[in-house]
């Protein structure tokens, strides 16, 4: 059970079905459609184009999160938990940078992080009209999706060749709009500083998604180009004044995914099947990793970051599910959908185009239910090495097909990235691989039964333990040079390979491919097409005065630093360094070790206690609309200066995956003042403080 703020009785809600006005602080807004008039009327000020260009070019997309340039020499700020997997990648048994932190005394000591790529958004182009022209009336749904994929791939290639940038296809408003976002990719990224895990994750999973908080959840990287620190076109300057309660803040980042524009049937499907199945799968993964971690201290180090990631996902998904189980919220959503459908029915043109779409989506979801168990087990590689093998087997075959016949992840522009991933060095632990693969195969056999084609192909009558051990210990795919050689050898090299993982992949590929085709044609193409029709009807009925669901693309959200009601009182907007030590003392200090030492502190934080200002702000909450993927997003003020760093939200923001509640929905951020105070007083990193503050 989590300590902190209990769930409140749900107040009146706002959700983006366009049947109610969007509330003042609600929305993850795209840069082409900001509610500047609303911001101006509410706060007496709104950003202009120069301000928007400044923050857009300063913000970066991380794999799974966000970050920002914070110096003219390419210094990058993000969360420790966004960078944690990359810290793990450059750590070793002798140097555990996740547990103990890292600080480069000079730029020569900054550590290059293999495989880490950051993206700066340079341009956004609307291709909706061009895509509309490739689909003729009466085209079957599965053919519509193929035609669009082919045209999208063509557009991306044209734009990439012209600009030299990395172009990505983006769909907004459930397919109501189609865009190409063009990014500058940064591939030489080096670790500069990370705090110890115990202070970055102070309070552990107990305090996750709660507030008050005391987490120094930040990490610094640096981007290099041609062997020298990169000079970004824009970077955020550090605040000289800081925040106070009521100050307006802006969060610019990459929220991963929301489902606020899903149909009622889709939400019921998520509530009754999709989320419970995913929670069960994550619980199984966690249990396997916990068991492996008990085998040795080194095993525990290997899986520590993975377990923390799973725990975070479990708590987040549990929050999403709690929102969908709220009968009042779902009743409001259902009523809003009925009202919208009634408006559509009154317009003959809209009814002909979108009226049947809700029913078509419901029918597709029935098919999805029938395929759910196969998707959970057949559609999962169960092994890092098997994942590599499947890519190696599929890439030559996919390259030989016309683009419209390929699996979506192997489009022309995606093939290059898929090939590059195979050559990236990554930590590989054979004992862990055997342990995890064994249990994955055993669970699949238990759930699917011995006669299932997947089980027969993978096990062939043998035990999961025997198959996993033989395949893992006999495989050479843990070596990136071996993977690159097989890739270079193409179809001939794959055909001749006797690597046991390649042989397993050849058995699995046709089964998985058949399942994927069924999903694509019977489920995904139907939902994609009819979600787009509903979105266009929504535009026609309500206009475009709202925001699209999150799609891991750059968004802006805004709101003031604000307290909120809980536990019969008000929760303060700021926590302090003094509060950090109060929480530490209240749990009995390091000697007590309560709850696996969740509230312990690193020794240096105890040694430097007297040097710190107890009244200095540490974390704060603000009324901003965020979701997973916003982690690492910079928080800026009206001047465009960095005042904080988003790292979490309170427990009441989690149902925001489906609807927004402005009473207690809060983002939780590290105060910019806390970062420089800790760097100066605890870590003695005076050169970093000077670089960040310009002093």
C-alpha positions as CSV (number, residue, x, y, z in Angstrom):
1,X,0.0,0.0,0.0
2,X,1.2,3.5,-0.8
3,X,1.7,6.1,1.8
4,X,0.5,9.6,1.1
5,X,-2.7,11.0,-0.3
6,X,-5.7,8.8,-0.3
7,X,-8.0,8.9,-3.3
8,X,-10.7,11.6,-3.0
9,X,-14.3,11.2,-3.7
10,X,-14.4,12.1,-7.4
11,X,-15.6,15.6,-8.0
12,X,-17.2,16.9,-11.1
13,X,-15.0,15.9,-14.0
14,X,-14.0,17.3,-17.4
15,X,-13.0,15.0,-20.1
16,X,-12.2,15.6,-23.7
17,X,-15.3,14.4,-25.5
18,X,-15.9,18.0,-26.6
19,X,-19.3,17.9,-25.0
20,X,-18.1,20.2,-22.2
21,X,-15.7,23.1,-22.3
22,X,-12.1,22.4,-21.7
23,X,-11.1,23.6,-18.2
24,X,-8.5,26.3,-17.7
25,X,-5.5,24.1,-17.0
26,X,-6.7,21.0,-18.9
27,X,-5.0,19.8,-22.0
28,X,-1.8,18.5,-23.6
29,X,-1.7,21.1,-26.4
30,X,0.1,20.8,-29.7
31,X,2.2,23.8,-30.8
32,X,0.0,24.5,-33.8
33,X,-3.1,24.8,-31.7
34,X,-2.4,26.5,-28.4
35,X,-5.3,28.1,-26.5
36,X,-3.4,31.4,-26.3
37,X,-6.7,33.4,-25.9
38,X,-7.7,31.3,-22.9
39,X,-4.2,31.7,-21.3
40,X,-4.3,35.4,-21.9
41,X,-7.8,35.8,-20.4
42,X,-7.0,33.7,-17.4
43,X,-3.5,34.9,-16.6
44,X,-3.1,38.2,-18.4
45,X,-0.3,36.9,-20.5
46,X,0.3,34.3,-23.2
47,X,3.4,33.0,-25.1
48,X,4.2,34.5,-28.5
49,X,5.9,32.7,-31.4
50,X,9.4,33.7,-30.3
51,X,8.8,32.2,-26.9
52,X,7.4,29.0,-28.4
53,X,10.3,28.6,-30.8
54,X,12.7,29.1,-28.0
55,X,11.3,26.4,-25.8
56,X,10.6,24.0,-28.6
57,X,14.2,24.0,-29.8
58,X,15.4,23.7,-26.2
59,X,13.4,20.6,-25.4
60,X,14.6,17.1,-26.3
61,X,12.8,13.7,-26.6
62,X,14.5,10.8,-24.7
63,X,13.6,7.2,-25.2
64,X,10.5,7.0,-23.0
65,X,10.8,10.5,-21.6
66,X,11.8,14.1,-22.1
67,X,14.7,16.5,-21.4
68,X,16.1,19.9,-22.3
69,X,19.3,21.7,-23.3
70,X,20.3,23.8,-20.3
71,X,23.7,25.3,-21.4
72,X,25.3,26.6,-24.6
73,X,27.7,23.6,-24.4
74,X,25.1,21.0,-24.9
75,X,24.3,20.1,-21.3
76,X,21.1,18.2,-21.0
77,X,18.8,17.9,-18.0
78,X,16.4,15.0,-17.4
79,X,15.2,12.8,-14.6
80,X,17.4,10.2,-12.9
81,X,14.7,7.7,-13.6
82,X,14.6,8.6,-17.3
83,X,18.3,8.1,-17.4
84,X,18.4,5.1,-15.1
85,X,18.4,2.4,-17.7
86,X,21.3,4.2,-19.5
87,X,23.2,4.5,-16.2
88,X,22.7,0.8,-15.8
89,X,24.1,0.2,-19.3
90,X,27.4,2.0,-18.5
91,X,27.6,0.5,-15.0
92,X,29.4,-2.7,-14.0
93,X,29.9,-4.9,-11.0
94,X,32.8,-2.7,-10.0
95,X,31.1,0.7,-10.8
96,X,27.4,0.8,-10.0
97,X,26.4,4.3,-11.1
98,X,22.7,3.7,-10.4
99,X,23.3,2.9,-6.7
100,X,26.2,5.3,-6.0
101,X,25.8,8.0,-8.6
102,X,28.3,9.5,-10.9
103,X,30.1,12.9,-11.3
104,X,32.5,13.7,-14.1
105,X,35.2,16.1,-12.7
106,X,36.2,17.1,-16.2
107,X,34.7,16.8,-19.7
108,X,37.3,14.1,-20.5
109,X,35.7,11.9,-17.8
110,X,32.2,12.2,-19.2
111,X,31.1,8.7,-20.3
112,X,29.7,8.0,-23.7
113,X,26.4,6.1,-23.5
114,X,26.0,3.5,-26.3
115,X,22.7,3.5,-28.1
116,X,21.3,6.6,-26.4
117,X,19.7,8.9,-29.0
118,X,18.0,12.3,-28.3
119,X,15.8,14.2,-30.7
120,X,15.1,17.9,-31.2
121,X,11.9,18.8,-33.0
122,X,12.8,21.1,-35.9
123,X,9.6,21.1,-38.1
124,X,6.0,20.0,-38.2
125,X,4.1,19.5,-41.5
126,X,0.4,18.7,-41.8
127,X,-0.1,15.9,-44.5
128,X,-3.8,15.3,-43.8
129,X,-5.0,16.6,-47.2
130,X,-2.4,14.6,-49.1
131,X,-3.3,11.4,-47.4
132,X,-7.0,11.9,-48.0
133,X,-6.4,11.8,-51.7
134,X,-4.9,8.3,-51.7
135,X,-8.1,6.7,-50.4
136,X,-11.0,6.3,-52.8
137,X,-14.6,6.0,-51.5
138,X,-15.7,2.4,-50.8
139,X,-12.1,1.1,-50.3
140,X,-12.1,-1.8,-47.7
141,X,-10.7,-0.9,-44.3
142,X,-7.7,-3.2,-44.5
143,X,-6.8,-1.7,-47.9
144,X,-7.2,1.9,-46.6
145,X,-4.6,1.2,-43.9
146,X,-2.2,-0.3,-46.4
147,X,-2.6,2.6,-48.9
148,X,-2.0,5.1,-46.2
149,X,1.1,3.3,-44.9
150,X,2.6,3.2,-48.4
151,X,1.9,7.0,-49.0
152,X,3.2,7.9,-45.5
153,X,6.4,6.0,-46.2
154,X,6.8,7.8,-49.5
155,X,6.3,11.2,-47.9
156,X,8.8,10.4,-45.1
157,X,11.4,9.4,-47.6
158,X,10.9,12.6,-49.7
159,X,11.1,14.8,-46.6
160,X,14.1,13.0,-45.1
161,X,16.1,13.2,-48.4
162,X,15.3,16.9,-48.7
163,X,16.0,18.0,-45.1
164,X,18.5,15.4,-43.8
165,X,16.3,15.1,-40.6
166,X,14.7,12.1,-39.1
167,X,11.0,12.2,-40.1
168,X,8.2,10.5,-38.1
169,X,4.6,10.0,-38.9
170,X,2.2,11.4,-36.3
171,X,-1.5,10.9,-36.1
172,X,-3.6,13.3,-34.0
173,X,-7.2,13.4,-32.9
174,X,-7.6,9.6,-33.4
175,X,-6.7,9.9,-37.1
176,X,-8.5,13.2,-37.7
177,X,-5.2,14.8,-38.6
178,X,-1.9,13.4,-40.0
179,X,1.5,15.1,-39.6
180,X,5.2,14.6,-40.2
181,X,7.4,15.7,-37.4
182,X,11.1,16.2,-38.4
183,X,13.8,15.8,-35.8
184,X,17.5,16.4,-35.5
185,X,18.9,13.2,-34.0
186,X,21.8,13.4,-31.5
187,X,23.7,10.1,-31.3
188,X,26.8,11.0,-29.2
189,X,25.4,11.5,-25.7
190,X,27.6,11.3,-22.6
191,X,26.9,11.0,-18.9
192,X,27.9,14.0,-16.8
193,X,26.2,13.7,-13.4
194,X,23.7,11.4,-11.6
195,X,22.8,11.4,-7.9
196,X,22.6,8.3,-5.8
197,X,19.5,6.2,-6.3
198,X,18.5,6.6,-2.7
199,X,18.1,10.4,-2.9
200,X,16.7,10.4,-6.5
201,X,14.1,7.8,-5.4
202,X,13.8,8.8,-1.7
203,X,10.7,7.0,-0.3
204,X,10.9,4.3,-2.9
205,X,7.7,2.8,-4.4
206,X,5.8,3.8,-1.2
207,X,6.1,7.5,-2.1
208,X,5.7,7.0,-5.9
209,X,2.7,8.9,-7.3
210,X,2.3,10.8,-4.0
211,X,2.9,14.2,-2.5
212,X,4.6,15.7,-0.4
213,X,7.8,14.4,-1.9
214,X,11.5,14.9,-1.4
215,X,13.2,13.5,-4.5
216,X,16.3,14.8,-6.2
217,X,15.3,13.1,-9.4
218,X,17.6,14.7,-12.0
219,X,20.5,13.6,-14.2
220,X,22.8,15.5,-16.5
221,X,24.1,14.4,-19.9
222,X,25.9,16.2,-22.6
223,X,25.4,16.1,-26.4
224,X,28.6,16.0,-28.5
225,X,28.9,16.5,-32.3
226,X,32.1,15.7,-34.2
227,X,33.9,15.0,-30.9
228,X,33.1,18.4,-29.4
229,X,30.3,19.6,-27.1
230,X,27.3,20.5,-29.3
231,X,26.1,24.1,-29.4
232,X,22.3,23.9,-29.6
233,X,20.4,26.7,-31.4
234,X,18.5,27.4,-28.2
235,X,18.9,26.4,-24.5
236,X,17.0,27.2,-21.4
237,X,18.5,29.6,-18.9
238,X,18.3,28.8,-15.2
239,X,15.9,30.9,-13.1
240,X,17.5,33.6,-11.0
241,X,14.4,34.2,-8.9
242,X,12.5,30.8,-8.5
243,X,8.8,30.2,-8.0
244,X,6.3,31.1,-5.4
245,X,2.7,29.8,-4.8
246,X,0.3,30.9,-7.5
247,X,3.0,31.5,-10.2
248,X,2.2,30.3,-13.7
249,X,4.2,27.4,-15.0
250,X,4.6,25.7,-18.4
251,X,5.6,22.1,-19.0
252,X,7.0,21.2,-22.4
253,X,7.6,17.6,-23.1
254,X,6.4,14.4,-24.7
255,X,3.4,12.8,-22.9
256,X,3.3,9.2,-24.0
257,X,-0.3,8.1,-24.4
258,X,-3.8,9.0,-23.2
259,X,-7.1,7.5,-24.1
260,X,-9.5,10.4,-23.5
261,X,-11.0,10.2,-27.0
262,X,-11.5,6.5,-26.9
263,X,-15.1,5.3,-27.4
264,X,-17.0,4.1,-24.3
265,X,-16.7,0.5,-25.7
266,X,-12.9,0.9,-25.8
267,X,-12.8,2.1,-22.3
268,X,-14.8,-0.9,-21.1
269,X,-12.5,-3.2,-23.0
270,X,-9.5,-1.6,-21.3
271,X,-11.2,-1.9,-17.9
272,X,-12.4,-5.5,-18.2
273,X,-9.6,-7.1,-20.2
274,X,-6.6,-5.1,-21.5
275,X,-5.4,-3.5,-18.3
276,X,-6.0,-6.5,-16.0
277,X,-4.1,-8.8,-18.4
278,X,-1.2,-6.3,-18.6
279,X,-1.2,-6.0,-14.8
280,X,-1.1,-9.8,-14.4
281,X,1.8,-10.0,-17.0
282,X,3.8,-7.3,-15.2
283,X,3.3,-9.1,-11.8
284,X,4.7,-12.3,-13.4
285,X,7.7,-10.4,-14.8
286,X,8.4,-8.8,-11.5
287,X,8.2,-12.1,-9.6
288,X,10.6,-13.8,-12.0
289,X,13.1,-10.9,-11.7
290,X,12.8,-10.8,-7.9
291,X,13.5,-14.6,-7.8
292,X,16.5,-14.2,-10.0
293,X,17.7,-11.2,-7.9
294,X,17.8,-13.4,-4.8
295,X,20.4,-15.7,-6.4
296,X,23.3,-13.3,-5.7
297,X,24.2,-9.7,-5.1
298,X,25.3,-9.3,-8.7
299,X,22.0,-10.7,-9.9
300,X,20.2,-8.2,-7.7
301,X,22.2,-5.4,-9.3
302,X,21.4,-6.6,-12.8
303,X,17.6,-6.6,-12.3
304,X,17.2,-3.7,-9.9
305,X,16.4,-1.1,-12.6
306,X,14.0,-3.5,-14.3
307,X,12.1,-4.1,-11.1
308,X,11.8,-0.4,-10.4
309,X,10.4,0.2,-13.9
310,X,7.9,-2.6,-13.5
311,X,6.8,-1.3,-10.1
312,X,6.2,2.1,-11.6
313,X,4.1,0.6,-14.4
314,X,2.1,-1.4,-11.9
315,X,1.2,1.6,-9.9
316,X,0.4,3.7,-12.9
317,X,-1.8,1.0,-14.5
318,X,-3.5,0.5,-11.2
319,X,-4.4,4.2,-11.2
320,X,-5.7,4.0,-14.7
321,X,-7.9,1.1,-13.8
322,X,-9.2,2.9,-10.7
323,X,-10.4,5.7,-13.0
324,X,-12.2,3.2,-15.3
325,X,-13.8,1.5,-12.3
326,X,-15.3,4.8,-11.1
327,X,-19.0,4.3,-12.0
328,X,-19.8,8.1,-11.9
329,X,-17.0,8.9,-14.3
330,X,-17.9,6.1,-16.8
331,X,-21.6,7.2,-16.6
332,X,-20.6,10.7,-17.5
333,X,-18.4,9.5,-20.4
334,X,-21.2,7.2,-21.7
335,X,-23.7,10.1,-21.5
336,X,-21.4,12.4,-23.4
337,X,-20.9,9.8,-26.1
338,X,-24.7,9.3,-26.5
339,X,-25.2,13.1,-26.8
340,X,-22.5,13.3,-29.4
341,X,-23.9,10.3,-31.4
342,X,-27.4,12.0,-31.3
343,X,-25.9,15.1,-32.9
344,X,-24.2,13.0,-35.6
345,X,-27.5,11.2,-36.3
346,X,-29.2,14.5,-37.0
347,X,-26.8,15.3,-39.9
348,X,-27.4,12.9,-42.8
349,X,-23.9,13.4,-44.1
350,X,-22.2,12.8,-40.8
351,X,-24.5,9.8,-40.1
352,X,-23.6,8.2,-43.4
353,X,-19.8,8.7,-42.7
354,X,-19.5,8.1,-39.0
355,X,-22.8,6.8,-37.7
356,X,-21.9,3.1,-38.0
357,X,-18.4,3.6,-36.7
358,X,-19.2,3.0,-33.0
359,X,-20.7,-0.4,-33.9
360,X,-17.7,-1.3,-36.1
361,X,-15.3,-0.6,-33.3
362,X,-17.4,-2.7,-30.9
363,X,-17.2,-5.6,-33.4
364,X,-13.5,-5.3,-33.7
365,X,-13.1,-5.3,-29.9
366,X,-14.9,-8.6,-29.8
367,X,-12.3,-10.0,-32.2
368,X,-9.6,-8.5,-30.0
369,X,-11.0,-10.3,-27.0
370,X,-10.8,-13.6,-28.8
371,X,-7.1,-13.0,-29.7
372,X,-6.0,-11.5,-26.4
373,X,-4.3,-14.6,-24.9
374,X,-2.5,-15.3,-28.1
375,X,-1.3,-11.7,-28.3
376,X,0.0,-11.9,-24.7
377,X,2.1,-15.0,-25.3
378,X,2.7,-15.6,-29.0
379,X,3.3,-11.9,-29.6
380,X,6.0,-11.8,-26.9
381,X,9.6,-12.8,-27.6
382,X,10.1,-14.0,-23.9
383,X,13.9,-13.4,-24.4
384,X,16.2,-10.6,-25.4
385,X,18.1,-13.0,-27.7
386,X,15.0,-14.3,-29.3
387,X,14.0,-10.7,-30.0
388,X,17.3,-10.2,-31.8
389,X,16.7,-13.4,-33.7
390,X,13.2,-12.4,-34.8
391,X,14.5,-9.1,-36.2
392,X,17.3,-10.8,-38.0
393,X,14.9,-13.4,-39.6
394,X,12.3,-10.8,-40.5
395,X,14.4,-7.9,-41.9
396,X,15.5,-9.7,-45.1
397,X,12.0,-10.9,-45.8
398,X,10.4,-7.6,-45.1
399,X,12.9,-5.8,-47.4
400,X,11.9,-7.9,-50.3
401,X,8.2,-7.0,-50.0
402,X,6.5,-3.9,-51.3
403,X,6.0,-1.4,-48.5
404,X,2.2,-1.8,-48.4
405,X,2.6,-5.6,-47.6
406,X,5.1,-5.2,-44.8
407,X,4.6,-5.3,-41.1
408,X,4.3,-1.6,-40.0
409,X,7.5,-1.7,-37.9
410,X,9.5,-2.6,-41.1
411,X,8.6,0.4,-43.3
412,X,11.4,1.8,-45.4
413,X,12.2,4.5,-42.9
414,X,11.9,2.1,-39.9
415,X,14.2,-0.5,-41.3
416,X,17.2,1.6,-40.9
417,X,16.5,2.1,-37.2
418,X,15.8,-1.6,-36.8
419,X,19.1,-2.5,-38.3
420,X,20.9,0.1,-36.2
421,X,19.5,-1.4,-33.0
422,X,20.9,-4.8,-33.7
423,X,24.4,-3.3,-33.7
424,X,24.2,-1.4,-30.4
425,X,26.1,-3.0,-27.5
426,X,23.9,-3.7,-24.5
427,X,24.4,-5.4,-21.2
428,X,23.9,-9.2,-21.6
429,X,23.9,-11.7,-18.7
430,X,23.6,-15.3,-19.7
431,X,22.4,-16.7,-16.4
432,X,19.6,-14.1,-16.2
433,X,18.6,-14.8,-19.8
434,X,18.3,-18.5,-19.1
435,X,16.3,-17.9,-15.9
436,X,13.9,-15.5,-17.5
437,X,13.4,-17.4,-20.7
438,X,12.7,-20.6,-18.9
439,X,9.9,-19.1,-16.9
440,X,8.5,-17.2,-19.9
441,X,8.2,-20.4,-21.9
442,X,6.8,-22.4,-18.9
443,X,4.1,-19.7,-18.4
444,X,3.2,-19.7,-22.1
445,X,2.9,-23.5,-22.1
446,X,0.7,-23.3,-18.9
447,X,-1.6,-20.7,-20.3
448,X,-1.9,-21.8,-24.0
449,X,-1.8,-25.6,-23.5
450,X,0.5,-28.3,-25.0
451,X,-1.3,-28.4,-28.3
452,X,-1.1,-24.8,-29.1
453,X,1.1,-24.2,-32.3
454,X,3.3,-21.8,-30.4
455,X,4.0,-24.3,-27.6
456,X,4.6,-27.2,-30.0
457,X,6.9,-25.1,-32.1
458,X,9.0,-23.7,-29.2
459,X,9.2,-26.7,-27.0
460,X,8.8,-29.6,-29.3
461,X,7.9,-31.9,-26.5
462,X,10.9,-30.8,-24.3
463,X,10.8,-29.0,-21.0
464,X,10.9,-25.2,-20.9
465,X,14.1,-25.4,-18.9
466,X,15.9,-27.6,-21.4
467,X,14.9,-25.5,-24.4
468,X,15.8,-22.3,-22.7
469,X,19.2,-23.5,-21.5
470,X,20.2,-25.0,-24.8
471,X,19.0,-22.0,-26.8
472,X,20.7,-19.3,-24.6
473,X,24.0,-21.1,-24.0
474,X,24.3,-22.2,-27.6
475,X,23.5,-18.7,-29.0
476,X,26.1,-16.1,-30.0
477,X,23.5,-13.3,-30.5
478,X,24.5,-11.6,-27.3
479,X,27.5,-10.3,-29.2
480,X,26.6,-7.3,-31.4
481,X,29.4,-8.1,-33.9
482,X,27.7,-11.5,-34.5
483,X,24.4,-9.8,-35.1
484,X,25.9,-7.3,-37.5
485,X,27.6,-10.1,-39.4
486,X,24.4,-12.0,-39.8
487,X,22.6,-8.8,-40.9
488,X,25.3,-8.0,-43.5
489,X,25.0,-11.6,-44.8
490,X,21.3,-11.2,-45.5
491,X,18.9,-14.0,-46.3
492,X,21.7,-16.4,-47.2
493,X,23.5,-16.0,-43.8
494,X,20.2,-16.4,-41.9
495,X,19.3,-19.5,-43.9
496,X,22.6,-21.1,-43.2
497,X,22.8,-20.1,-39.5
498,X,22.5,-22.9,-37.0
499,X,22.3,-20.5,-34.0
500,X,19.6,-22.1,-31.8
501,X,17.9,-18.7,-31.3
502,X,17.7,-18.2,-35.1
503,X,16.2,-21.7,-35.4
504,X,13.6,-20.9,-32.8
505,X,12.8,-17.6,-34.5
506,X,12.2,-19.3,-37.8
507,X,9.6,-21.5,-36.1
508,X,8.0,-18.6,-34.3
509,X,7.9,-16.1,-37.1
510,X,5.1,-17.6,-39.3
511,X,2.9,-18.1,-36.2
512,X,3.5,-14.6,-35.0
513,X,3.2,-13.2,-38.5
514,X,-0.2,-14.9,-39.0
515,X,-1.4,-13.4,-35.7
516,X,-0.2,-10.0,-36.6
517,X,-2.0,-10.1,-39.9
518,X,-5.2,-11.0,-38.3
519,X,-4.9,-8.2,-35.7
520,X,-4.0,-5.7,-38.4
521,X,-6.9,-6.6,-40.8
522,X,-9.6,-7.5,-38.3
523,X,-8.9,-5.2,-35.4
524,X,-6.4,-2.4,-35.9
525,X,-7.4,-1.3,-39.4
526,X,-11.1,-1.2,-38.3
527,X,-10.4,0.8,-35.1
528,X,-8.0,3.1,-36.9
529,X,-10.4,3.9,-39.8
530,X,-13.5,4.4,-37.6
531,X,-11.7,6.3,-34.9
532,X,-10.7,8.8,-37.6
533,X,-14.3,9.0,-38.9
534,X,-15.5,9.7,-35.4
535,X,-12.8,12.3,-34.9
536,X,-13.8,14.1,-38.1
537,X,-17.4,14.1,-37.0
538,X,-16.3,15.6,-33.7
539,X,-14.5,18.4,-35.6
540,X,-17.7,19.0,-37.6
541,X,-19.9,19.2,-34.5
542,X,-17.7,20.9,-32.0
543,X,-14.8,22.5,-33.9
544,X,-11.1,22.2,-33.1
545,X,-11.2,24.0,-29.8
546,X,-9.7,21.0,-28.0
547,X,-6.5,19.0,-27.9
548,X,-5.6,15.5,-29.2
549,X,-4.8,12.5,-27.0
550,X,-1.1,12.2,-26.1
551,X,1.0,10.4,-28.8
552,X,4.6,10.8,-27.4
553,X,5.0,14.0,-29.4
554,X,5.8,17.5,-28.1
555,X,3.0,19.1,-26.1
556,X,2.6,22.1,-23.8
557,X,0.5,22.2,-20.7
558,X,0.3,25.0,-18.2
559,X,-1.0,25.9,-14.7
560,X,-0.1,27.6,-11.4
561,X,1.8,26.3,-8.5
562,X,-1.1,25.3,-6.3
563,X,-2.0,23.5,-3.1
564,X,-4.8,20.9,-3.0
565,X,-7.2,19.3,-0.5
566,X,-6.5,15.9,1.0
567,X,-6.8,14.2,4.4
568,X,-9.1,16.9,5.6
569,X,-6.5,19.6,5.1
570,X,-4.5,21.4,2.4
571,X,-1.3,20.0,1.1
572,X,1.5,22.6,0.8
573,X,2.8,23.7,-2.6
574,X,6.5,23.3,-1.7
575,X,8.6,20.9,0.3
576,X,12.0,21.8,1.7
577,X,15.4,20.4,2.5
578,X,14.3,20.6,6.1
579,X,11.3,18.4,5.3
580,X,13.6,15.8,3.7
581,X,15.5,15.4,6.9
582,X,12.3,15.4,9.0
583,X,11.0,12.5,6.9
584,X,14.3,10.7,7.3
585,X,14.3,11.3,11.1
586,X,10.6,10.3,11.3
587,X,11.4,6.9,9.9
588,X,14.2,6.4,12.3
589,X,17.2,7.2,10.2
590,X,19.5,4.8,8.4
591,X,19.8,2.5,11.4
592,X,16.0,1.7,11.4
593,X,15.8,0.5,7.8
594,X,12.0,0.6,7.8
595,X,10.3,-0.9,4.8
596,X,13.6,-1.9,3.1
597,X,15.2,1.4,3.9
598,X,12.9,3.4,1.6
599,X,13.6,6.6,3.6
600,X,17.4,6.1,4.2
601,X,19.8,8.8,3.0
602,X,23.3,8.4,1.3
603,X,26.1,9.1,3.8
604,X,27.2,12.2,2.1
605,X,23.7,13.7,2.6
606,X,24.2,13.1,6.4
607,X,27.7,14.5,6.4
608,X,26.5,17.7,4.6
609,X,23.3,18.2,6.5
610,X,24.6,21.3,8.4
611,X,25.7,23.0,5.1
612,X,22.2,23.0,3.6
613,X,19.5,25.6,4.0
614,X,16.5,23.8,5.6
615,X,14.1,26.4,4.2
616,X,15.3,25.9,0.6
617,X,12.5,24.6,-1.7
618,X,13.0,21.0,-2.8
619,X,9.9,19.7,-4.7
620,X,6.7,21.5,-5.6
621,X,3.2,20.7,-7.1
622,X,1.5,22.6,-9.8
623,X,-1.9,22.3,-11.6
624,X,-0.6,20.9,-14.9
625,X,-2.1,18.1,-17.1
626,X,0.6,15.5,-17.6
627,X,1.0,11.7,-18.1
628,X,3.8,9.2,-18.4
629,X,6.4,10.4,-21.0
630,X,6.4,13.9,-19.4
631,X,9.1,12.7,-17.0
632,X,12.1,14.9,-17.5
633,X,10.1,17.7,-19.0
634,X,11.4,21.2,-18.1
635,X,9.1,23.5,-16.2
636,X,9.5,27.1,-17.4
637,X,8.0,30.4,-16.4
638,X,6.7,33.3,-18.4
639,X,10.3,34.4,-19.2
640,X,11.0,31.0,-20.6
641,X,13.5,30.3,-17.8
642,X,13.9,26.9,-16.2
643,X,12.2,26.8,-12.8
644,X,11.8,23.1,-12.3
645,X,11.8,19.5,-13.6
646,X,8.7,17.3,-13.8
647,X,9.3,13.8,-12.3
648,X,5.9,12.6,-11.2
649,X,2.3,13.3,-10.5
650,X,0.1,12.7,-7.5
651,X,-2.1,9.6,-7.3
652,X,-5.1,11.5,-8.5
653,X,-3.6,12.3,-11.8
654,X,-3.5,8.7,-12.9
655,X,-7.1,8.5,-14.0
656,X,-6.2,11.4,-16.3
657,X,-5.3,8.7,-18.8
658,X,-9.1,8.7,-19.5
659,X,-10.4,12.0,-18.0
660,X,-9.2,15.2,-16.3
661,X,-10.0,16.2,-12.7
662,X,-8.8,19.7,-11.8
663,X,-9.4,19.5,-8.1
664,X,-6.5,17.2,-7.2
665,X,-4.7,16.5,-10.4
666,X,-1.1,17.8,-9.8
667,X,2.3,17.4,-11.4
668,X,5.2,17.0,-9.0
669,X,8.5,18.7,-9.9
670,X,12.1,19.1,-8.6
671,X,12.6,22.8,-7.8
672,X,15.5,24.3,-9.9
673,X,16.8,25.9,-6.8
674,X,17.1,22.4,-5.2
675,X,19.3,21.1,-8.0
676,X,21.9,23.9,-7.8
677,X,21.8,23.9,-4.0
678,X,22.5,20.2,-3.9
679,X,25.2,20.3,-6.6
680,X,26.9,23.1,-4.7
681,X,26.6,22.1,-1.0
682,X,26.4,18.3,-1.2
683,X,28.4,17.4,-4.3
684,X,30.8,20.3,-4.5
685,X,30.2,20.5,-8.3
686,X,31.0,24.1,-8.6
687,X,31.8,24.0,-12.3
688,X,28.4,22.5,-13.1
689,X,26.7,25.1,-11.0
690,X,28.5,27.8,-12.9
691,X,27.6,26.3,-16.3
692,X,23.9,26.0,-15.3
693,X,23.5,29.4,-13.8
694,X,25.9,31.3,-16.0
695,X,27.6,32.7,-12.9
